[in-house]
Amino acid sequence: MRPLPVPGVMNKTEARYAAHLEGLKQSGWIIDYSFESVKLRLAKKTFYAPDFFVVFHDHFEVHEVKGFWRDDARVKIKVAARLFPYWKFQAVQWKKKDWIFETIR
């Protein structure tokens, strides 16, 4: 059984991705990023707190980092993408020593 995530504390995959984002920030590819800094209201008493909020020079993106997807997590990011159509939502996974991105619509 996998341990439950602790809000505000990165797991190993999230920490690896934060290091990736830091490299993008240092190279000037992105302006900034933050971990669990945004909370989106999806419905009454239903919220979604994405892993990373990423600031590019011309847009914002929400990045959700997963080792594997639970059904409820996929539903929440899909609902958020529909409710906030001006932001780009990315599912991010570490596979075969590379980051794999899936745009969620």
Short mmCIF file of the C-alpha atoms (twelve columns), coordinates in Angstrom:
data_MODEL
# 
_entry.id   MODEL 
# 
loop_
_atom_site.group_PDB 
_atom_site.id 
_atom_site.type_symbol 
_atom_site.label_atom_id 
_atom_site.label_alt_id 
_atom_site.label_comp_id 
_atom_site.label_asym_id 
_atom_site.label_seq_id 
_atom_site.Cartn_x 
_atom_site.Cartn_y 
_atom_site.Cartn_z 
_atom_site.pdbx_PDB_model_num 
ATOM 1   C CA . MET A 1   0.000   0.000  0.000   1 
ATOM 2   C CA . ARG A 2   1.339   3.415  -0.989  1 
ATOM 3   C CA . PRO A 3   1.577   6.158  1.660   1 
ATOM 4   C CA . LEU A 4   -0.903  9.011  1.356   1 
ATOM 5   C CA . PRO A 5   0.509   12.298 0.050   1 
ATOM 6   C CA . VAL A 6   1.255   15.000 2.603   1 
ATOM 7   C CA . PRO A 7   0.054   18.469 1.486   1 
ATOM 8   C CA . GLY A 8   2.953   20.867 0.966   1 
ATOM 9   C CA . VAL A 9   5.578   18.102 0.923   1 
ATOM 10  C CA . MET A 10  6.997   16.893 -2.391  1 
ATOM 11  C CA . ASN A 11  7.329   13.208 -3.102  1 
ATOM 12  C CA . LYS A 12  10.443  11.961 -4.957  1 
ATOM 13  C CA . THR A 13  8.940   12.398 -8.429  1 
ATOM 14  C CA . GLU A 14  7.708   15.921 -7.646  1 
ATOM 15  C CA . ALA A 15  11.143  16.838 -6.244  1 
ATOM 16  C CA . ARG A 16  12.776  15.524 -9.431  1 
ATOM 17  C CA . TYR A 17  10.361  17.604 -11.503 1 
ATOM 18  C CA . ALA A 18  11.019  20.697 -9.357  1 
ATOM 19  C CA . ALA A 19  14.727  20.279 -10.161 1 
ATOM 20  C CA . HIS A 20  13.797  20.066 -13.864 1 
ATOM 21  C CA . LEU A 21  11.738  23.269 -13.579 1 
ATOM 22  C CA . GLU A 22  14.569  24.992 -11.723 1 
ATOM 23  C CA . GLY A 23  16.858  24.214 -14.655 1 
ATOM 24  C CA . LEU A 24  14.296  25.699 -17.057 1 
ATOM 25  C CA . LYS A 25  14.060  28.788 -14.861 1 
ATOM 26  C CA . GLN A 26  17.853  29.214 -14.687 1 
ATOM 27  C CA . SER A 27  18.089  28.900 -18.484 1 
ATOM 28  C CA . GLY A 28  15.356  31.534 -18.978 1 
ATOM 29  C CA . TRP A 29  12.888  29.110 -20.592 1 
ATOM 30  C CA . ILE A 30  10.324  29.830 -17.846 1 
ATOM 31  C CA . ILE A 31  9.953   32.834 -15.559 1 
ATOM 32  C CA . ASP A 32  8.990   30.986 -12.386 1 
ATOM 33  C CA . TYR A 33  7.144   28.053 -10.862 1 
ATOM 34  C CA . SER A 34  5.565   27.233 -7.519  1 
ATOM 35  C CA . PHE A 35  4.547   24.039 -5.735  1 
ATOM 36  C CA . GLU A 36  0.939   23.624 -4.551  1 
ATOM 37  C CA . SER A 37  0.413   27.396 -4.569  1 
ATOM 38  C CA . VAL A 38  -2.915  27.463 -6.428  1 
ATOM 39  C CA . LYS A 39  -6.218  25.977 -5.331  1 
ATOM 40  C CA . LEU A 40  -8.983  25.820 -7.935  1 
ATOM 41  C CA . ARG A 41  -12.635 25.508 -7.007  1 
ATOM 42  C CA . LEU A 42  -14.291 22.890 -9.216  1 
ATOM 43  C CA . ALA A 43  -17.685 22.716 -7.495  1 
ATOM 44  C CA . LYS A 44  -19.241 23.319 -4.103  1 
ATOM 45  C CA . LYS A 45  -16.868 21.744 -1.548  1 
ATOM 46  C CA . THR A 46  -14.667 20.344 -4.348  1 
ATOM 47  C CA . PHE A 47  -11.213 21.758 -4.971  1 
ATOM 48  C CA . TYR A 48  -8.157  20.851 -7.005  1 
ATOM 49  C CA . ALA A 49  -4.655  21.829 -5.887  1 
ATOM 50  C CA . PRO A 50  -2.287  21.223 -8.815  1 
ATOM 51  C CA . ASP A 51  1.280   20.204 -8.100  1 
ATOM 52  C CA . PHE A 52  2.953   23.026 -10.016 1 
ATOM 53  C CA . PHE A 53  1.904   26.401 -11.359 1 
ATOM 54  C CA . VAL A 54  4.381   27.346 -14.100 1 
ATOM 55  C CA . VAL A 55  4.823   30.875 -15.439 1 
ATOM 56  C CA . PHE A 56  6.062   31.144 -19.013 1 
ATOM 57  C CA . HIS A 57  6.815   34.440 -20.762 1 
ATOM 58  C CA . ASP A 58  3.434   34.490 -22.512 1 
ATOM 59  C CA . HIS A 59  1.141   32.113 -20.581 1 
ATOM 60  C CA . PHE A 60  0.555   30.052 -17.438 1 
ATOM 61  C CA . GLU A 61  0.472   26.285 -17.157 1 
ATOM 62  C CA . VAL A 62  -0.709  23.846 -14.526 1 
ATOM 63  C CA . HIS A 63  1.469   20.726 -14.245 1 
ATOM 64  C CA . GLU A 64  0.249   17.624 -12.412 1 
ATOM 65  C CA . VAL A 65  3.054   15.148 -11.724 1 
ATOM 66  C CA . LYS A 66  2.056   11.509 -11.292 1 
ATOM 67  C CA . GLY A 67  3.849   8.217  -11.070 1 
ATOM 68  C CA . PHE A 68  0.508   6.635  -11.873 1 
ATOM 69  C CA . TRP A 69  -3.021  8.010  -12.226 1 
ATOM 70  C CA . ARG A 70  -5.941  7.319  -9.919  1 
ATOM 71  C CA . ASP A 71  -9.339  7.831  -11.551 1 
ATOM 72  C CA . ASP A 72  -10.336 10.708 -9.241  1 
ATOM 73  C CA . ALA A 73  -7.142  12.645 -10.030 1 
ATOM 74  C CA . ARG A 74  -7.711  12.355 -13.777 1 
ATOM 75  C CA . VAL A 75  -11.334 13.480 -13.403 1 
ATOM 76  C CA . LYS A 76  -10.319 16.539 -11.375 1 
ATOM 77  C CA . ILE A 77  -7.689  17.740 -13.843 1 
ATOM 78  C CA . LYS A 78  -10.109 17.246 -16.755 1 
ATOM 79  C CA . VAL A 79  -12.827 19.242 -14.974 1 
ATOM 80  C CA . ALA A 80  -10.305 21.980 -14.127 1 
ATOM 81  C CA . ALA A 81  -9.142  22.159 -17.753 1 
ATOM 82  C CA . ARG A 82  -12.738 22.701 -18.881 1 
ATOM 83  C CA . LEU A 83  -13.470 25.302 -16.192 1 
ATOM 84  C CA . PHE A 84  -10.242 27.231 -16.819 1 
ATOM 85  C CA . PRO A 85  -9.837  27.075 -20.616 1 
ATOM 86  C CA . TYR A 86  -7.278  29.900 -20.792 1 
ATOM 87  C CA . TRP A 87  -4.690  27.904 -18.854 1 
ATOM 88  C CA . LYS A 88  -2.819  24.936 -20.240 1 
ATOM 89  C CA . PHE A 89  -3.070  21.777 -18.121 1 
ATOM 90  C CA . GLN A 90  -0.285  19.209 -18.416 1 
ATOM 91  C CA . ALA A 91  -0.097  15.715 -16.959 1 
ATOM 92  C CA . VAL A 92  3.571   14.931 -16.374 1 
ATOM 93  C CA . GLN A 93  5.134   11.500 -15.817 1 
ATOM 94  C CA . TRP A 94  8.724   10.277 -15.497 1 
ATOM 95  C CA . LYS A 95  9.095   7.295  -17.840 1 
ATOM 96  C CA . LYS A 96  12.185  5.652  -19.277 1 
ATOM 97  C CA . LYS A 97  14.447  8.418  -17.951 1 
ATOM 98  C CA . ASP A 98  12.460  11.237 -19.584 1 
ATOM 99  C CA . TRP A 99  9.540   13.518 -18.803 1 
ATOM 100 C CA . ILE A 100 6.395   12.623 -20.723 1 
ATOM 101 C CA . PHE A 101 3.771   15.384 -21.154 1 
ATOM 102 C CA . GLU A 102 0.093   14.964 -21.925 1 
ATOM 103 C CA . THR A 103 -2.017  18.046 -22.568 1 
ATOM 104 C CA . ILE A 104 -5.370  17.718 -20.804 1 
ATOM 105 C CA . ARG A 105 -8.414  19.241 -22.454 1 
# 
